[in-house]
Amino acid sequence: MGVRTTREIFFRPPALGRQRSALPAAIHNAIQLLLSRAAGKCLFIPIRSMQYQAVADREEIIFVDSQGGYAHQDGVGGRLIRIAWRVLPQARRESLSDPVPCEMIYYSADFREIQRRLVSEIQPALHLLLERQRERLGPPHEPQVIAFRRPA
């Protein structure tokens, strides 16, 4: 089966606010794992419970409302970004279980409620993508232990 590609256009409206925060490690780690296995440079994450779509790359995760927020400019149409989570370039962690410093950028007036729901609803969506990926990859290989013999 060939690689499927999707072309989407997103518009970034003027930001209504910015806030420093941190992404939970489980969210960041799952996205990085899925990105490392993705055929392209970005990852589409459907969040069906909210009718939202997340699009992640190495530096940022944007969120668009699948039910609305469409714009046209210069003959091109695309979805409006509602919220973006941008990993801070200087972000470093001591452990994989540490949260990742980021900046939340809001493009929608109702961002507080959306943000609260996104943090809880993206985790099941990521879990589903990881499960589907595991099914496609098949069972893990059996480990093989070989006794090391010292040269005579």
C-alpha positions in Angstrom: 0.0 0.0 0.0 1.4 3.4 -1.0 1.9 6.4 1.4 -1.2 8.5 1.7 -0.7 12.2 1.9 -3.1 14.9 2.9 -2.7 18.6 2.1 -4.4 21.0 4.4 -4.1 24.7 4.7 -4.3 26.5 8.1 -4.6 30.2 8.8 -3.1 31.7 11.9 -5.3 34.6 13.0 -3.9 37.3 15.3 -3.1 35.9 18.8 -5.5 36.9 21.5 -3.1 35.8 24.3 0.0 33.8 25.2 0.8 31.8 28.3 3.8 29.8 29.4 2.9 26.4 30.5 4.1 22.8 30.3 3.0 19.8 28.3 2.5 16.7 30.3 5.3 14.2 29.5 2.8 11.5 28.4 1.4 13.8 25.7 4.8 15.0 24.5 6.4 11.5 24.5 3.5 10.0 22.6 3.6 12.7 19.9 7.3 12.4 19.5 7.0 8.6 19.2 4.3 8.9 16.6 6.2 11.5 14.7 9.3 9.3 14.6 7.3 6.6 12.9 5.3 8.9 10.6 5.9 9.0 6.8 5.7 12.8 6.7 6.9 15.7 8.7 3.7 16.2 10.6 1.0 14.1 12.3 -2.8 14.5 12.1 -4.5 13.6 15.4 -8.3 13.4 15.3 -9.9 14.3 18.6 -13.3 13.0 17.8 -14.9 13.7 21.2 -14.4 17.4 20.6 -14.7 17.4 16.8 -11.2 18.9 16.7 -8.1 18.0 14.8 -4.6 18.4 16.1 -1.6 18.7 13.7 1.8 18.2 15.3 5.3 18.7 14.1 8.5 18.8 16.1 8.0 22.3 17.3 4.3 22.9 17.6 0.9 21.3 17.9 -2.0 23.3 16.4 -5.7 22.7 17.0 -8.5 23.4 14.6 -12.3 23.0 15.0 -13.4 20.5 12.4 -17.0 21.9 12.6 -16.1 25.5 11.9 -13.6 28.2 11.6 -12.9 28.3 7.8 -11.4 31.3 6.1 -10.5 32.5 2.6 -7.7 34.8 1.6 -6.3 35.5 -1.9 -8.3 32.7 -3.4 -7.1 30.1 -0.9 -9.3 28.5 1.8 -8.3 26.9 5.0 -9.1 26.2 8.6 -8.5 28.7 11.4 -6.1 27.7 14.2 -7.9 28.0 17.6 -4.9 27.1 19.9 -1.3 26.3 19.4 1.1 24.6 21.8 4.6 25.6 20.9 7.5 23.8 22.6 10.1 26.3 23.8 13.4 26.0 21.8 15.4 26.0 25.0 13.2 23.4 26.6 15.3 20.7 28.3 14.2 17.9 30.6 16.2 16.0 33.1 13.9 12.9 32.7 11.5 11.6 30.1 8.8 11.8 32.8 9.3 15.6 33.2 6.8 18.0 31.6 8.0 19.9 28.6 8.0 23.7 28.8 5.9 25.3 26.2 3.9 28.4 25.2 0.2 28.2 24.7 -1.0 30.6 22.0 -4.7 31.4 21.9 -6.6 32.5 18.8 -10.1 32.1 20.1 -12.0 33.9 22.8 -13.3 30.7 24.4 -9.8 29.3 24.8 -10.0 28.5 28.5 -12.7 25.8 28.1 -11.1 24.5 24.9 -7.7 24.3 26.5 -9.0 22.4 29.5 -10.7 19.9 27.3 -7.8 19.5 24.9 -5.4 18.5 27.6 -7.8 15.7 28.7 -9.1 14.6 25.3 -5.8 14.4 23.4 -4.4 11.6 25.5 -7.1 9.0 24.5 -6.7 10.1 20.9 -2.9 9.5 21.1 -3.4 6.2 22.8 -5.8 5.1 20.0 -3.2 6.1 17.3 -0.4 4.2 19.2 -2.6 1.1 19.4 -3.5 1.2 15.7 0.2 1.6 14.9 1.1 -1.4 17.1 -1.5 -3.5 15.2 0.0 -2.5 11.9 3.6 -3.3 13.0 2.7 -6.7 14.3 3.9 -8.6 17.4 7.2 -7.7 18.8 10.2 -9.9 18.0 11.1 -12.6 20.4 14.3 -11.7 22.3 17.2 -14.0 21.8 19.9 -14.5 24.4 23.2 -15.9 23.2 25.8 -17.2 25.6 29.0 -15.3 25.3 32.0 -17.6 24.9 35.4 -16.5 25.8 38.1 -17.1 23.1 40.3 -20.2 23.9 
